[in-house]
Amino acid sequence: MLLDSASLYFRAYFGVPESMKSPDGIPVNAVRGLLDFIARLVHDHRPDQLVACMDADWRPQWRVDLIPSYKTHRVAPEGEPGEEEVPDTLAPQVPVIEQVLDALGIARIGVPGYEADDVIGTLATRAAGPVQIVTGDRDLFQLVDDARGVQVLYPLKGVGSPQVTTDELLREKYGVTGAQYADLAALRGDPSDGLPGVKGIGEKTAAQLIADFGDLAAIRAAATDPRAKLTPGRRKNLIEAGAYLDVAPKVVRVATDVPLPAFDPALPTEPLDPMALEELTTRWGLGTSLTRLLDALAAQG
């Protein structure tokens, strides 16, 4: 099981009231919410391996070099250059989350120059399978692979009732398979990531083009082939978007060759560092959220 940690702790932050605070009055809603999420996931799905994948670089320069608008609107107006805009009461909780995961012995991987998505892509590609990816980010649908047993658990109301995303579901919902999803995303674009897409091509049109021609390379070849069945407007828009389409696939597709550090993905049945965990529990008032996770881990033993 691979966790898109930032996706989950943002969800926890906005889903759990800020009234959940440490003994000295500091909000710990994201910390406790994430622990509750992991407890529920471990209880429901019983993974034997679990990795919390982190954004060591939420907006890698190599992606920005290709598409300068990439995630521009999420850059904090103040602070360090390129720093992500994060709610004031969430940012201090992230180091606490990392310390708690480390004390529990849950593998946590972030690699400089890469997003969590890239770490997930690399681990999912290397794994023999089955793999469950837990994320609220549709971009990771591109990793879905029924043949290898790679699924995305996409939280709907919460992690307790996720959409189990398979190739079959993607075909029903979007008209493409996991392997075709990145091409659909490049054509459609994504304002939330600063990706313009191709003028006049939304999700349904992108899916239709992929159904007609197979993949993005074939669609682009058809745009320059007068015999291909394309409307003049669509042909013109595809050709005019050439510079964007030259680079979009590399930006949209997750990396699958991230240099990963050594790590132990085995799900712990007891804390790696009980003393550190006790100190963190006392300091931050982790209470029943930590107890639930410890109980879920112990039950796997």
Residue frames as qw, qx, qy, qz and C-alpha x, y, z in Angstrom:
[[0.000, 0.889, 0.458, 0.000, 0.00, 0.00, 0.00],
 [0.434, 0.131, 0.034, 0.891, 1.41, 3.36, -1.10],
 [0.098, -0.815, -0.475, 0.318, 0.14, 6.52, 0.59],
 [0.288, 0.592, 0.137, 0.740, 0.10, 9.87, -1.17],
 [0.411, -0.381, -0.568, 0.603, 0.82, 11.44, 2.21],
 [0.013, -0.117, -0.043, 0.992, 0.28, 15.13, 1.33],
 [0.394, -0.259, -0.561, -0.680, -3.03, 14.35, -0.37],
 [0.568, -0.437, -0.697, 0.027, -4.16, 12.55, 2.79],
 [0.365, -0.374, -0.459, 0.718, -2.95, 15.05, 5.37],
 [0.125, -0.055, -0.170, -0.976, -4.50, 17.96, 3.43],
 [0.513, -0.356, -0.624, -0.470, -7.76, 15.97, 3.42],
 [0.539, -0.408, -0.640, 0.365, -7.38, 15.31, 7.16],
 [0.211, -0.122, -0.207, 0.948, -6.64, 18.99, 7.85],
 [0.303, -0.099, -0.230, -0.919, -9.79, 20.19, 6.10],
 [0.609, -0.279, -0.647, -0.364, -11.94, 17.30, 7.38],
 [0.592, -0.408, -0.586, 0.374, -11.05, 17.34, 11.08],
 [0.145, -0.954, -0.174, -0.196, -11.89, 20.45, 13.16],
 [0.395, 0.560, -0.393, 0.613, -9.02, 22.70, 14.26],
 [0.569, -0.647, 0.184, -0.472, -10.46, 22.47, 17.77],
 [0.972, -0.148, -0.083, 0.160, -8.47, 19.22, 18.02],
 [0.153, 0.873, -0.351, 0.301, -5.38, 20.62, 19.72],
 [0.619, 0.148, -0.622, 0.456, -2.28, 19.61, 21.65],
 [0.494, -0.590, -0.524, 0.366, -2.20, 20.15, 25.46],
 [0.279, -0.435, -0.070, 0.853, -0.67, 23.61, 24.88],
 [0.347, 0.710, 0.315, -0.526, -3.32, 24.63, 22.35],
 [0.074, 0.469, -0.604, -0.640, -1.61, 23.97, 18.97],
 [0.826, 0.276, 0.006, -0.492, -3.86, 22.40, 16.27],
 [0.236, -0.332, 0.898, 0.165, -3.07, 18.73, 15.57],
 [0.744, 0.342, 0.293, -0.493, -6.10, 17.99, 13.39],
 [0.643, 0.573, -0.453, -0.231, -4.00, 16.94, 10.36],
 [0.060, 0.424, -0.882, 0.195, -1.77, 14.69, 12.50],
 [0.456, 0.027, 0.771, -0.445, -4.64, 12.93, 14.24],
 [0.732, 0.458, 0.070, -0.499, -6.75, 12.77, 11.08],
 [0.509, 0.548, -0.643, -0.165, -3.92, 11.10, 9.16],
 [0.102, -0.259, 0.918, -0.283, -3.34, 8.57, 11.95],
 [0.627, 0.234, 0.532, -0.519, -7.05, 7.74, 11.86],
 [0.682, 0.552, -0.265, -0.401, -6.88, 7.34, 8.07],
 [0.309, 0.469, -0.827, -0.001, -3.93, 4.94, 8.28],
 [0.350, -0.084, 0.829, -0.429, -5.62, 2.95, 11.07],
 [0.718, 0.372, 0.285, -0.513, -8.74, 2.56, 8.92],
 [0.602, 0.588, -0.466, -0.273, -6.75, 1.59, 5.82],
 [0.087, 0.381, -0.907, 0.157, -4.69, -1.00, 7.71],
 [0.485, 0.070, 0.718, -0.495, -7.83, -2.44, 9.34],
 [0.718, 0.469, 0.162, -0.488, -9.84, -2.59, 6.10],
 [0.697, 0.624, -0.315, -0.163, -7.18, -3.70, 3.62],
 [0.853, -0.411, 0.305, 0.099, -4.56, -5.52, 5.74],
 [0.586, 0.728, -0.345, 0.088, -1.49, -4.64, 3.63],
 [0.894, -0.289, -0.065, 0.336, 1.71, -6.47, 4.51],
 [0.515, -0.024, 0.056, 0.855, 3.79, -3.52, 3.28],
 [0.021, 0.930, 0.365, -0.031, 3.06, 0.20, 3.63],
 [0.508, 0.005, 0.052, 0.860, 5.03, 3.22, 2.42],
 [0.025, 0.891, 0.302, -0.337, 4.18, 6.85, 3.18],
 [0.580, 0.330, 0.286, 0.688, 5.34, 8.71, 0.06],
 [0.208, -0.769, -0.219, 0.564, 6.31, 12.35, 0.62],
 [0.444, 0.852, 0.122, 0.248, 6.69, 15.49, -1.50],
 [0.629, -0.375, 0.031, 0.680, 10.39, 16.26, -1.06],
 [0.065, -0.215, 0.276, 0.935, 9.81, 18.70, -3.93],
 [0.417, 0.531, 0.642, -0.364, 6.17, 19.57, -4.62],
 [0.506, 0.838, 0.082, -0.186, 7.02, 21.54, -7.82],
 [0.758, -0.211, 0.350, 0.508, 10.23, 20.09, -9.34],
 [0.015, 0.700, -0.258, -0.666, 12.26, 22.51, -11.40],
 [0.184, -0.110, 0.827, 0.520, 12.54, 20.05, -14.29],
 [0.191, 0.607, 0.769, 0.060, 8.74, 20.14, -14.69],
 [0.028, 0.864, 0.184, -0.468, 8.65, 23.95, -14.41],
 [0.193, -0.465, 0.539, 0.675, 11.40, 24.20, -17.06],
 [0.174, 0.210, 0.859, 0.433, 9.14, 22.30, -19.46],
 [0.142, -0.705, -0.552, -0.421, 5.87, 24.08, -18.56],
 [0.191, 0.243, -0.360, 0.880, 6.52, 27.34, -16.62],
 [0.503, -0.383, -0.053, -0.773, 2.86, 27.60, -15.54],
 [0.660, -0.145, -0.737, 0.036, 3.10, 24.26, -13.69],
 [0.537, -0.562, -0.564, 0.280, 1.45, 24.75, -10.25],
 [0.254, 0.356, -0.087, 0.895, 2.23, 28.51, -10.42],
 [0.403, -0.602, -0.167, -0.669, -1.00, 29.49, -8.66],
 [0.823, -0.492, -0.285, 0.007, -0.06, 27.34, -5.66],
 [0.575, 0.208, -0.319, 0.724, 3.22, 29.17, -5.00],
 [0.358, -0.722, -0.432, 0.404, 3.10, 31.11, -1.74],
 [0.256, 0.898, 0.110, 0.339, 3.10, 34.90, -2.40],
 [0.193, -0.852, 0.417, -0.252, 5.46, 35.38, 0.53],
 [0.847, -0.368, 0.381, 0.026, 8.22, 33.27, 2.03],
 [0.452, -0.373, 0.666, 0.462, 10.92, 31.26, 0.29],
 [0.429, 0.432, -0.442, -0.659, 10.93, 31.31, -3.53],
 [0.518, 0.122, -0.786, -0.316, 8.95, 28.37, -4.87],
 [0.100, 0.003, 0.853, -0.513, 7.47, 27.53, -1.48],
 [0.225, -0.420, -0.793, -0.380, 3.99, 25.97, -1.60],
 [0.348, -0.365, 0.133, -0.853, 1.11, 27.92, -0.14],
 [0.479, -0.241, -0.837, 0.108, 0.04, 25.85, 2.86],
 [0.438, -0.785, -0.255, -0.356, -2.45, 26.93, 5.57],
 [0.003, -0.708, 0.489, -0.509, -0.63, 28.52, 8.52],
 [0.643, -0.414, 0.497, -0.409, -1.85, 25.91, 10.97],
 [0.982, 0.178, 0.009, -0.060, -1.05, 22.93, 8.70],
 [0.526, 0.683, -0.444, 0.244, 2.63, 23.64, 7.94],
 [0.188, -0.594, 0.669, -0.404, 3.83, 23.08, 11.57],
 [0.854, -0.124, 0.371, -0.343, 1.99, 19.75, 11.69],
 [0.822, 0.473, -0.306, -0.078, 3.93, 18.17, 8.81],
 [0.258, 0.536, -0.736, 0.322, 7.18, 17.65, 10.80],
 [0.541, -0.243, 0.612, -0.523, 5.11, 16.12, 13.62],
 [0.913, 0.256, 0.031, -0.317, 3.54, 13.69, 11.12],
 [0.635, 0.550, -0.531, 0.111, 7.02, 12.72, 9.92],
 [0.072, -0.479, 0.741, -0.465, 8.32, 12.20, 13.48],
 [0.734, -0.083, 0.454, -0.498, 5.32, 10.04, 14.42],
 [0.893, 0.374, -0.166, -0.186, 5.62, 7.87, 11.29],
 [0.433, 0.568, -0.651, 0.259, 9.35, 7.40, 11.98],
 [0.311, -0.371, 0.703, -0.522, 8.76, 6.46, 15.62],
 [0.861, 0.093, 0.257, -0.428, 6.09, 3.96, 14.53],
 [0.444, -0.272, 0.787, 0.331, 8.49, 2.43, 12.00],
 [0.635, 0.636, 0.430, -0.090, 6.27, 3.13, 8.99],
 [0.576, 0.038, 0.375, 0.726, 8.48, 3.58, 5.92],
 [0.151, 0.910, 0.196, -0.332, 8.54, 7.20, 4.74],
 [0.621, 0.028, 0.416, 0.664, 10.17, 8.13, 1.43],
 [0.279, 0.935, 0.110, -0.192, 10.73, 11.51, -0.19],
 [0.739, 0.029, 0.283, 0.611, 13.43, 12.12, -2.80],
 [0.073, -0.661, 0.066, 0.743, 14.87, 15.59, -3.61],
 [0.098, 0.305, -0.570, -0.757, 13.77, 16.79, -7.05],
 [0.267, -0.193, -0.860, -0.390, 10.67, 14.58, -7.12],
 [0.563, -0.285, 0.070, -0.773, 7.05, 14.67, -6.03],
 [0.555, -0.128, 0.743, -0.350, 5.37, 11.96, -4.00],
 [0.817, 0.437, 0.082, -0.368, 3.62, 10.92, -7.25],
 [0.522, 0.634, -0.569, -0.042, 7.01, 10.04, -8.72],
 [0.182, -0.371, 0.855, -0.312, 8.00, 7.96, -5.69],
 [0.717, 0.163, 0.513, -0.443, 4.64, 6.18, -5.95],
 [0.739, 0.575, -0.197, -0.290, 5.15, 5.64, -9.70],
 [0.284, 0.576, -0.763, 0.077, 8.57, 4.12, -9.15],
 [0.340, -0.193, 0.837, -0.384, 7.45, 1.83, -6.32],
 [0.757, 0.301, 0.342, -0.468, 4.27, 0.75, -8.14],
 [0.667, 0.601, -0.379, -0.225, 6.22, -0.04, -11.30],
 [0.181, 0.501, -0.830, 0.167, 8.88, -2.06, -9.47],
 [0.545, -0.163, 0.660, -0.491, 6.45, -4.03, -7.30],
 [0.008, 0.015, 0.964, 0.266, 5.45, -7.51, -8.30],
 [0.509, -0.245, -0.269, -0.780, 1.89, -6.62, -7.23],
 [0.046, 0.796, 0.496, 0.342, -0.74, -6.35, -6.05],
 [0.277, -0.017, -0.216, 0.936, -0.44, -2.64, -5.16],
 [0.084, -0.831, -0.547, -0.056, -3.00, -0.27, -3.68],
 [0.293, 0.193, -0.052, 0.935, -2.30, 3.47, -4.06],
 [0.160, -0.748, -0.598, 0.239, -4.24, 5.72, -1.70],
 [0.234, -0.105, 0.119, 0.959, -4.67, 9.25, -3.10],
 [0.289, 0.733, 0.471, -0.397, -7.18, 11.98, -3.84],
 [0.061, 0.638, -0.406, -0.651, -5.17, 12.89, -6.98],
 [0.842, 0.421, 0.247, -0.229, -6.67, 11.61, -10.24],
 [0.337, 0.758, -0.535, -0.165, -3.29, 11.95, -11.98],
 [0.259, -0.402, 0.874, -0.083, -2.28, 8.66, -10.37],
 [0.834, 0.284, 0.326, -0.343, -5.02, 6.83, -12.28],
 [0.548, 0.671, -0.464, -0.183, -2.31, 6.48, -14.95],
 [0.042, -0.459, 0.874, -0.157, -0.68, 3.76, -12.80],
 [0.778, 0.035, 0.428, -0.458, -3.79, 1.56, -12.69],
 [0.367, 0.396, -0.785, -0.304, -3.05, -1.82, -14.26],
 [0.876, -0.149, 0.116, -0.445, -5.49, -4.71, -13.89],
 [0.861, 0.291, -0.412, 0.066, -2.98, -7.21, -15.26],
 [0.443, 0.314, -0.604, 0.583, -0.49, -6.38, -12.48],
 [0.493, -0.592, -0.619, 0.148, -3.10, -5.76, -9.78],
 [0.254, -0.062, -0.197, 0.945, -2.34, -2.03, -9.38],
 [0.123, -0.753, -0.612, -0.209, -5.39, -0.16, -8.07],
 [0.081, 0.297, -0.218, 0.926, -6.01, 3.38, -6.83],
 [0.251, -0.613, -0.709, 0.241, -8.12, 3.77, -3.70],
 [0.077, 0.364, 0.128, 0.919, -9.63, 7.20, -4.35],
 [0.035, -0.340, -0.709, 0.618, -11.41, 8.54, -1.24],
 [0.104, -0.587, -0.546, -0.588, -14.97, 9.64, -1.91],
 [0.471, -0.816, -0.147, -0.301, -16.55, 10.51, 1.44],
 [0.402, -0.761, 0.498, -0.106, -13.39, 9.27, 3.16],
 [0.172, 0.467, -0.862, -0.100, -10.80, 6.49, 3.18],
 [0.441, 0.019, 0.829, -0.342, -13.43, 4.15, 4.60],
 [0.647, 0.540, 0.510, -0.171, -15.45, 4.29, 1.38],
 [0.098, -0.553, 0.476, 0.677, -12.94, 4.72, -1.46],
 [0.776, 0.536, -0.089, -0.321, -13.54, 4.29, -5.15],
 [0.692, -0.279, 0.599, 0.291, -11.53, 1.18, -6.03],
 [0.436, 0.754, -0.209, -0.443, -10.14, 2.36, -9.35],
 [0.688, -0.054, 0.671, 0.270, -9.41, -0.37, -11.92],
 [0.078, -0.122, 0.614, 0.776, -8.95, -0.35, -15.70],
 [0.019, -0.490, -0.840, -0.235, -12.54, -1.51, -15.98],
 [0.109, -0.786, -0.451, 0.409, -13.82, 1.41, -13.92],
 [0.151, -0.519, 0.242, 0.806, -11.68, 3.90, -15.87],
 [0.075, 0.139, 0.765, 0.625, -13.09, 2.60, -19.15],
 [0.079, -0.671, -0.737, -0.022, -16.62, 3.06, -17.81],
 [0.204, -0.815, -0.288, 0.460, -15.98, 6.51, -16.33],
 [0.077, -0.749, 0.268, 0.601, -13.46, 8.10, -18.72],
 [0.798, 0.579, 0.021, -0.164, -13.37, 5.86, -21.77],
 [0.430, 0.677, -0.576, 0.154, -9.66, 5.05, -21.31],
 [0.883, -0.232, -0.350, 0.212, -7.47, 2.56, -19.46],
 [0.549, -0.765, 0.065, 0.330, -4.86, 3.44, -16.86],
 [0.640, -0.089, 0.385, 0.659, -2.14, 3.23, -19.51],
 [0.264, 0.567, 0.443, 0.642, -4.01, 5.83, -21.62],
 [0.267, -0.850, -0.421, 0.167, -4.94, 8.16, -18.77],
 [0.406, -0.521, 0.102, 0.744, -1.81, 10.35, -18.96],
 [0.210, 0.186, 0.558, 0.781, -2.51, 11.07, -22.66],
 [0.152, -0.746, -0.603, -0.236, -6.09, 12.04, -21.75],
 [0.408, -0.768, -0.233, 0.435, -4.79, 14.32, -18.97],
 [0.384, -0.246, 0.294, 0.840, -2.28, 16.00, -21.31],
 [0.072, 0.405, 0.613, 0.675, -4.93, 16.70, -23.95],
 [0.295, -0.774, -0.548, -0.115, -7.57, 17.84, -21.45],
 [0.164, 0.532, -0.293, 0.777, -5.19, 19.89, -19.31],
 [0.554, -0.542, -0.592, 0.224, -5.68, 20.61, -15.63],
 [0.012, -0.832, 0.015, -0.554, -6.15, 24.16, -14.32],
 [0.701, -0.708, 0.051, -0.068, -5.39, 22.98, -10.76],
 [0.805, -0.262, 0.236, 0.478, -1.88, 22.04, -11.93],
 [0.021, 0.778, -0.229, -0.584, -1.43, 24.94, -14.35],
 [0.369, -0.034, 0.798, 0.475, -1.61, 22.69, -17.43],
 [0.334, 0.344, -0.090, -0.873, -3.40, 24.48, -20.30],
 [0.620, 0.301, 0.722, -0.059, -4.36, 21.45, -22.37],
 [0.209, 0.128, 0.617, 0.748, -5.41, 21.75, -26.01],
 [0.314, 0.184, 0.078, -0.928, -7.96, 24.44, -26.89],
 [0.678, 0.115, -0.254, -0.680, -11.43, 22.99, -27.40],
 [0.660, 0.058, -0.748, -0.046, -10.54, 19.52, -26.12],
 [0.559, -0.493, 0.375, -0.552, -12.21, 18.47, -22.88],
 [0.460, -0.289, 0.822, -0.169, -12.33, 15.10, -21.21],
 [0.770, 0.338, 0.494, -0.222, -14.91, 13.49, -23.51],
 [0.593, 0.770, -0.191, -0.139, -13.26, 14.73, -26.71],
 [0.038, -0.667, 0.744, -0.030, -9.85, 13.59, -25.49],
 [0.603, -0.084, 0.774, -0.174, -11.24, 10.12, -24.73],
 [0.760, 0.557, 0.256, -0.214, -12.87, 9.97, -28.17],
 [0.383, 0.804, -0.446, -0.095, -9.62, 10.93, -29.91],
 [0.248, -0.473, 0.841, -0.090, -7.75, 8.23, -27.96],
 [0.723, 0.193, 0.625, -0.224, -10.45, 5.69, -28.88],
 [0.681, 0.706, 0.041, -0.190, -10.18, 6.69, -32.56],
 [0.490, 0.763, -0.409, 0.104, -6.40, 6.87, -32.90],
 [0.870, -0.033, -0.426, 0.245, -4.89, 4.95, -29.95],
 [0.599, -0.500, -0.213, 0.588, -2.55, 7.37, -28.24],
 [0.032, -0.885, -0.032, 0.462, -1.25, 10.93, -28.22],
 [0.279, -0.400, 0.609, 0.625, 1.49, 10.28, -30.78],
 [0.263, 0.330, 0.823, 0.380, -1.03, 8.83, -33.23],
 [0.091, 0.858, 0.464, -0.201, -3.45, 11.73, -32.62],
 [0.126, -0.780, 0.214, 0.575, -0.70, 14.24, -33.40],
 [0.288, -0.123, 0.761, 0.568, 0.26, 12.31, -36.53],
 [0.235, 0.599, 0.754, 0.131, -3.38, 12.37, -37.63],
 [0.008, 0.862, 0.208, -0.463, -3.49, 16.15, -37.20],
 [0.031, -0.643, 0.467, 0.606, -0.86, 16.52, -39.94],
 [0.234, 0.062, 0.900, 0.361, -2.39, 13.83, -42.17],
 [0.371, 0.132, -0.152, -0.907, -5.02, 15.33, -44.52],
 [0.517, -0.083, -0.760, -0.385, -6.60, 11.89, -44.93],
 [0.194, -0.156, -0.836, 0.489, -7.28, 11.46, -41.20],
 [0.263, -0.668, -0.583, -0.380, -10.85, 11.96, -40.00],
 [0.324, -0.409, -0.406, 0.750, -10.51, 15.13, -37.94],
 [0.154, 0.915, 0.372, -0.006, -12.59, 18.30, -38.09],
 [0.469, 0.635, -0.067, 0.610, -10.66, 21.32, -39.40],
 [0.315, -0.828, 0.151, -0.438, -11.01, 23.10, -36.06],
 [0.870, -0.458, 0.181, 0.026, -9.71, 20.17, -34.05],
 [0.836, 0.278, 0.050, 0.470, -6.83, 19.64, -36.50],
 [0.212, 0.775, -0.102, 0.586, -5.88, 23.33, -36.23],
 [0.532, -0.762, 0.189, -0.317, -6.00, 23.32, -32.41],
 [0.945, -0.227, 0.137, 0.192, -3.85, 20.18, -32.16],
 [0.693, 0.437, 0.006, 0.574, -1.22, 21.62, -34.51],
 [0.009, -0.814, 0.114, -0.569, -1.20, 24.98, -32.71],
 [0.698, -0.655, 0.211, -0.201, -0.73, 23.18, -29.37],
 [0.865, 0.330, -0.325, 0.193, 2.37, 21.43, -30.76],
 [0.227, 0.570, -0.539, 0.577, 4.88, 23.13, -28.44],
 [0.586, -0.403, 0.403, -0.576, 2.76, 22.24, -25.39],
 [0.975, 0.019, 0.029, -0.218, 2.21, 18.65, -26.55],
 [0.620, 0.525, -0.518, 0.267, 5.96, 18.24, -27.09],
 [0.140, 0.385, -0.673, 0.616, 6.55, 18.58, -23.35],
 [0.647, -0.339, 0.107, -0.675, 3.21, 17.83, -21.66],
 [0.913, -0.078, -0.385, -0.105, 3.63, 14.03, -21.57],
 [0.570, 0.198, -0.567, 0.561, 6.86, 14.29, -19.58],
 [0.167, -0.322, 0.359, -0.860, 5.23, 16.69, -17.10],
 [0.751, -0.206, -0.046, -0.625, 2.00, 14.72, -16.74],
 [0.888, 0.007, -0.459, 0.002, 3.50, 11.24, -16.53],
 [0.628, -0.731, 0.260, -0.055, 4.88, 10.26, -13.17],
 [0.241, 0.651, -0.719, 0.017, 8.55, 9.33, -13.09],
 [0.972, -0.160, -0.055, -0.163, 9.20, 5.62, -12.70],
 [0.799, 0.278, -0.301, 0.441, 12.99, 5.81, -12.29],
 [0.278, -0.874, 0.192, -0.349, 13.38, 7.77, -9.05],
 [0.509, 0.318, -0.699, 0.388, 16.61, 6.86, -7.19],
 [0.688, -0.618, -0.180, -0.337, 15.10, 5.51, -3.97],
 [0.111, -0.611, 0.686, -0.379, 16.98, 5.24, -0.67],
 [0.360, -0.029, -0.927, 0.102, 17.18, 1.95, 1.20],
 [0.496, -0.247, 0.236, -0.798, 14.00, 1.34, 3.20],
 [0.012, 0.085, 0.988, -0.129, 11.99, -1.41, 4.87],
 [0.405, -0.193, -0.326, -0.832, 8.38, -1.41, 3.61],
 [0.391, -0.265, -0.878, 0.079, 7.19, -4.10, 6.06],
 [0.420, -0.666, -0.168, -0.593, 4.19, -2.95, 8.06],
 [0.115, 0.303, -0.749, 0.577, 5.28, -2.78, 11.73],
 [0.558, -0.480, -0.656, -0.168, 3.22, -4.65, 14.33],
 [0.522, -0.731, -0.280, 0.338, 4.71, -2.59, 17.17],
 [0.101, 0.990, -0.095, -0.037, 6.46, 0.81, 17.38],
 [0.749, 0.420, -0.266, 0.438, 10.07, 1.04, 16.23],
 [0.291, 0.251, -0.431, 0.816, 10.90, 3.62, 18.92],
 [0.391, -0.645, -0.655, -0.035, 8.39, 3.36, 21.81],
 [0.390, -0.507, -0.294, 0.710, 10.10, 6.05, 23.92],
 [0.076, -0.062, 0.280, 0.955, 10.07, 8.63, 21.11],
 [0.262, -0.430, -0.682, -0.530, 6.46, 7.75, 20.37],
 [0.413, -0.625, -0.599, 0.283, 5.49, 8.20, 24.03],
 [0.266, -0.381, -0.077, 0.882, 7.15, 11.63, 24.09],
 [0.069, -0.112, -0.490, -0.862, 5.35, 12.66, 20.90],
 [0.332, -0.534, -0.748, -0.214, 2.03, 11.39, 22.26],
 [0.375, -0.617, -0.449, 0.526, 2.42, 13.41, 25.44],
 [0.211, -0.265, 0.129, 0.932, 3.71, 16.52, 23.66],
 [0.190, -0.011, -0.477, -0.858, 1.02, 16.61, 20.99],
 [0.523, 0.127, 0.530, -0.655, -1.91, 14.85, 22.69],
 [0.309, 0.195, -0.751, -0.550, -2.34, 12.16, 20.03],
 [0.572, -0.040, 0.490, -0.657, -4.72, 10.19, 22.26],
 [0.768, 0.197, 0.558, -0.245, -7.22, 7.80, 20.73],
 [0.641, 0.696, -0.220, -0.237, -6.00, 8.42, 17.15],
 [0.180, 0.591, -0.784, 0.058, -2.64, 6.84, 17.96],
 [0.512, -0.139, 0.777, -0.339, -4.24, 4.11, 20.06],
 [0.807, 0.422, 0.230, -0.342, -6.48, 3.11, 17.12],
 [0.570, 0.676, -0.456, -0.096, -3.48, 2.91, 14.80],
 [0.093, -0.485, 0.842, -0.218, -1.40, 0.90, 17.29],
 [0.678, 0.066, 0.628, -0.376, -4.32, -1.50, 17.74],
 [0.781, 0.561, -0.022, -0.273, -4.69, -1.87, 13.94],
 [0.349, 0.665, -0.660, 0.025, -0.96, -2.56, 13.56],
 [0.326, -0.335, 0.829, -0.306, -0.89, -5.07, 16.42],
 [0.790, 0.221, 0.400, -0.408, -3.85, -6.92, 14.90],
 [0.683, 0.608, -0.353, -0.199, -1.73, -7.65, 11.80],
 [0.084, -0.604, 0.783, -0.123, 0.83, -9.60, 13.83]]
